[in-house]
Structures are given as C-alpha cells and as structure tokens.
Amino acid sequence: MEIGREQTYTSGQRNEIAKNLVYIKPPPNIIQEDELDSKVMTGEALERHNACKPNVFYSLGMETFHFSGHEIHIRESLDSFGALTWPGDKAVLELGAGTGLVSIVASLMGAWVTATDLPEILNNLSFNLWRNTRGRCRYTPQVAGLVWGEELDRKFPSSIYNYDYILCADIVYHHNWLDELLLTMKYFCRPGTTLLWANKIRFQSDLDFIENFTKAFDTRMLSEIPASEVRIYQAVVKE
C-alpha cells in the first residue's frame, strides 16, 4: 500500500487490520543495481571509502551529498535541510521533508520512509527521492501530501499508520502554523515512537515553540551547536 493513498475499508476489515498489523510496509524495492546510470555507479565506487564521512558540495541550485557510500544529488526549489542517521529497518515519517535529504538518508540506511510536505512541494520531493534511492534501498520511499493539523485521522488513521521515528529538520521557521505543527507532532508521536527534531534558533518564535514542545513531550537535548544556534532534540510522549 502506498502511504497517503486513500483506502476504503468495512468495519470488519479495519478491525482485522488493526489486530494484525502494527504498520504497513510496501514491498521491498526490487529494481536491480545494474539499472542505475553507470556514472552514478562509478561515483559511488570512488566515494565508498569515505562512507562514514558526510560531505556536501554546492553548485547553482544543485547540492551533492555523500552519506554511507552513496552520492545524493539534491535539486533545490525551497530551503535545504540537515540530516540525521538512525537504525535501519524502521518505520520513519518525516514532517516538512522539503527537498528530501533527510528521507533519502533514512531510506539508504534501511528504513521504511514516508516523506510528507505540502502538495505543491511533492513533485520536486518525489524527483529527489526517486533519483537518489532507486535500486539502492530495501524499501521504496513513499511521498504523501500533509497539511499540518488537517484531516489527520482520515488520511493517517491510527489503526493503520504507526511509526518508530518522526523526523523534523528545520521546520520551525518563521510561519503561522506552529500550533498546527505541534498538534501534528503529538498526533503521530504515540507510545513507542521517538521524535527527533533539529532546529536552528532564528527568532523568538523558535524559543516559544521549544517551550511548548517541552511541555507536550518528555524531551532531552541530544546535541547543541552554539556557533550555528542549532539544537537537536529527542522526544517521546509523556507517561
């Protein structure tokens, strides 16, 4: 099943799904490595010895990253976002995926990933995910439209969609949907879910959101980069 695609169930079918499934995974990606462009394969071979050293190079609207022996090409249409790594073979949801870098890395690390953003962002997001993950990962990453705070129960019913990790990278920018963002975080962060949030402090609104965030979740700061005003938080639901 593709995440974000609406399905119709009878009450009996929904009960059966809820009883037998924690979350639904798509079938493994079966596209073979030899279908990749030879240029990409050559670049990967040359960079494989630097698997543990992420690098980034910039060039006129395109960014090239190297993570875990993979070369990732990001086409920019909005802001670019940072990246985190986590254990593979987990169900991962990214909020505000933007250009898709975080979701790409998660997919390459072995996670089952659903990348979400506003409907107008999805074409570019899908392009970047497809370009950088086809034939390279166990699960094909999914893309779904998500407007924070809207129709969450209908589009992502809790009986079907559960995630091990919720990832958020630099999404608390200066906008008017912070209440809706916090509501969305709380909806998806259920018992057993870990929320990882990386944020750059720019405005007073960032500090206000952090205060509300720590009230809503059991939170600890994993890392802080004072020179860049960046903080990375880990959060779970309050007991």
C-alpha positions in Angstrom: 0.0 0.0 0.0 1.3 3.5 -0.8 1.2 5.8 2.1 -1.2 8.8 1.6 -3.4 6.9 -0.9 -6.9 6.7 0.4 -8.4 3.3 1.0 -11.9 2.2 1.8 -12.5 -0.5 4.5 -15.5 -2.1 6.0 -15.6 -2.1 9.8 -14.7 -5.8 9.8 -11.7 -5.2 7.6 -10.5 -2.3 9.6 -10.7 -4.4 12.8 -8.7 -7.2 11.2 -6.0 -4.7 10.0 -5.8 -3.1 13.4 -5.5 -6.6 15.1 -2.8 -8.0 12.8 -0.7 -5.0 11.7 1.4 -2.5 13.6 2.1 -0.7 10.4 2.0 -1.5 6.7 5.2 -1.7 4.7 5.4 -1.5 0.9 7.1 -4.5 -0.8 10.9 -4.4 -1.0 12.4 -2.3 -3.8 13.4 -4.9 -6.4 15.0 -2.7 -9.0 18.5 -4.0 -9.6 21.7 -2.1 -9.2 22.6 -2.6 -12.9 19.7 -0.4 -13.8 21.4 2.6 -12.3 23.3 5.0 -14.5 26.9 4.0 -15.0 28.0 7.5 -14.0 26.3 7.2 -10.6 27.7 3.7 -10.0 31.2 4.9 -10.8 30.8 7.8 -8.5 29.7 5.5 -5.7 32.7 3.2 -6.1 35.1 6.1 -5.9 33.4 7.5 -2.7 32.8 4.2 -0.9 36.0 4.6 1.2 34.6 7.8 2.7 31.3 6.1 3.8 31.4 7.5 7.3 32.4 11.0 6.3 29.4 13.0 5.1 30.4 15.8 2.7 28.5 18.4 0.7 29.3 20.4 -2.4 27.3 23.3 -3.8 26.6 24.3 -7.4 24.0 26.7 -8.7 20.8 25.2 -7.3 22.1 21.7 -7.0 23.7 20.1 -3.9 25.7 16.9 -3.8 26.0 15.0 -0.5 27.9 11.8 0.3 26.5 9.6 3.1 27.3 5.9 3.8 29.0 5.4 0.5 26.1 7.0 -1.5 26.1 10.1 -3.6 23.0 12.1 -3.2 22.0 14.9 -5.7 19.5 17.4 -4.4 17.7 19.8 -6.6 16.7 22.9 -4.7 13.3 24.5 -5.1 12.9 25.8 -1.5 15.2 25.6 1.6 17.5 22.7 2.1 17.6 20.7 5.4 20.1 18.9 7.5 20.3 15.2 8.1 20.3 12.6 10.9 21.0 8.9 10.9 19.2 6.2 12.9 18.9 2.4 13.0 17.7 0.8 9.8 14.6 -1.3 9.1 12.3 1.1 11.0 9.1 2.9 10.0 10.0 6.6 9.6 7.8 9.6 9.0 9.4 12.9 8.0 7.4 16.1 8.5 8.2 19.0 6.2 10.5 16.9 4.1 11.3 19.8 1.7 13.9 18.7 -0.8 14.1 15.2 0.7 17.6 14.9 2.0 16.7 13.5 5.4 14.3 11.0 3.9 16.9 9.9 1.3 19.5 9.2 4.0 16.9 7.3 6.1 16.0 5.2 3.1 19.6 4.4 2.3 20.2 3.4 5.9 17.4 0.8 5.6 14.3 2.5 7.0 10.8 2.3 5.5 10.2 6.1 4.9 7.2 8.3 4.3 8.2 11.8 3.3 5.5 14.4 3.7 5.0 18.0 2.8 2.6 20.4 1.3 1.0 19.3 -2.0 2.9 21.9 -4.1 6.2 20.6 -2.8 5.7 16.9 -3.7 6.8 17.0 -7.4 10.3 18.2 -6.5 10.4 16.0 -3.4 9.5 12.9 -5.4 12.1 13.7 -8.1 14.9 13.9 -5.5 13.8 10.7 -3.7 13.5 8.7 -6.9 16.8 10.0 -8.3 18.8 9.1 -5.2 17.2 5.9 -3.9 16.0 3.8 -6.9 17.8 0.5 -6.8 19.7 1.4 -3.6 17.4 0.7 -0.7 15.3 -2.1 0.7 12.1 -0.2 0.7 10.9 2.4 -1.9 10.3 5.7 0.0 6.8 6.9 -0.1 5.6 10.5 -0.6 2.4 11.9 0.8 0.8 15.3 1.0 0.3 16.5 4.5 -1.1 19.9 5.7 -0.3 20.1 9.4 -3.3 19.7 11.6 -5.7 18.9 8.8 -7.6 15.6 8.3 -5.0 13.6 10.2 -7.5 10.9 11.4 -8.9 10.5 7.9 -5.6 10.4 5.9 -3.4 8.7 8.5 -5.8 6.6 10.7 -4.0 5.4 13.9 -5.3 1.9 13.5 -3.1 1.5 10.4 -0.2 4.0 10.5 2.3 3.8 13.3 5.9 5.0 13.1 9.1 4.2 15.0 10.6 7.6 14.3 9.2 11.0 13.5 11.9 13.2 11.9 11.7 17.0 11.7 14.6 19.1 10.4 14.5 22.9 10.5 10.7 23.1 10.1 10.0 25.7 12.9 10.8 28.6 10.7 9.0 32.0 10.9 5.5 30.9 9.9 1.9 31.0 11.2 1.3 27.2 11.6 3.3 26.4 14.8 0.2 25.4 16.7 -0.8 23.1 13.8 2.7 21.7 13.7 2.7 20.8 17.4 -0.7 19.2 17.0 0.7 17.1 14.2 3.7 16.1 16.2 1.5 15.0 19.1 -0.8 13.0 16.7 2.0 10.9 15.2 4.2 10.5 18.3 2.5 7.6 20.1 3.8 5.2 22.7 6.8 3.5 21.3 7.6 6.4 18.8 10.7 8.6 19.1 10.6 12.1 17.7 13.9 13.6 16.5 13.8 17.3 15.9 16.7 19.5 14.7 16.1 23.2 14.9 18.0 26.4 14.2 17.2 29.3 16.5 16.5 32.4 14.5 13.5 34.2 16.1 11.7 34.5 19.4 9.0 32.2 17.9 11.6 29.4 17.9 12.1 29.8 21.6 8.4 30.0 22.2 7.9 26.7 20.2 10.6 25.0 22.2 8.8 25.9 25.4 5.5 24.5 24.2 7.3 21.4 22.7 8.9 20.5 26.1 5.5 20.9 27.8 3.9 18.5 25.3 6.7 15.8 25.3 9.3 14.2 27.6 12.2 15.8 25.9 16.0 15.8 26.1 18.5 17.8 24.0 20.8 15.4 22.2 23.2 18.0 20.8 23.8 21.7 20.6 26.0 23.6 18.2 26.2 27.1 19.7 28.1 28.7 16.8 25.2 27.8 14.5 22.4 28.2 17.0 21.3 24.6 16.2 19.8 22.2 18.7 18.7 18.6 18.3 16.0 17.2 20.5 14.7 13.7 21.2 11.2 13.4 22.5 8.6 10.8 23.4 5.0 11.0 24.6 4.5 11.9 28.3 3.7 8.9 30.5 
